[in-house]
Amino acid sequence: MKPQSAQAKTKSQKPAGPTQPSATGELKQDPSELASPQEVAGRAYANYLNQGSQHGHDVDDWLAAEAQLQEERNLIRVGGGGFPNRS
């Protein structure tokens, strides 16, 4: 009897959904929750201005903008964003 190939084993497994953990334990991101290129560009430009309009850091500004927007979305998604509840 032949052992099953890795590909045959994977076909029978159900793919992880947008909010289910992957094999590495990370949550998969729903594409609708990703920042649009326009949002990232606006945030990157604001970062550029806030850092004194220093040239040559465009990729760093873009990556920082993506990370900031993603972190904000993660906080909102898990209910951590917003003001503390003062009752």
Stockholm file with secondary structure:
# STOCKHOLM 1.0

chainA/1-87         MKPQSAQAKTKSQKPAGPTQPSATGELKQDPSELASPQEVAGRAYANYLNQGSQHGHDVDDWLAAEAQLQEERNLIRVGGGGFPNRS
#=GR chainA/1-87 SS CCCCCHHHHHHHSCCCCTTSBCTTSCBCCCGGGSCCHHHHHHHHHHHHHHTTCCTTCHHHHHHHHHHHHHHHHHHHHTTCCSCCCCC
#=GC SS_cons        CCCCCHHHHHHHSCCCCTTSBCTTSCBCCCGGGSCCHHHHHHHHHHHHHHTTCCTTCHHHHHHHHHHHHHHHHHHHHTTCCSCCCCC
//
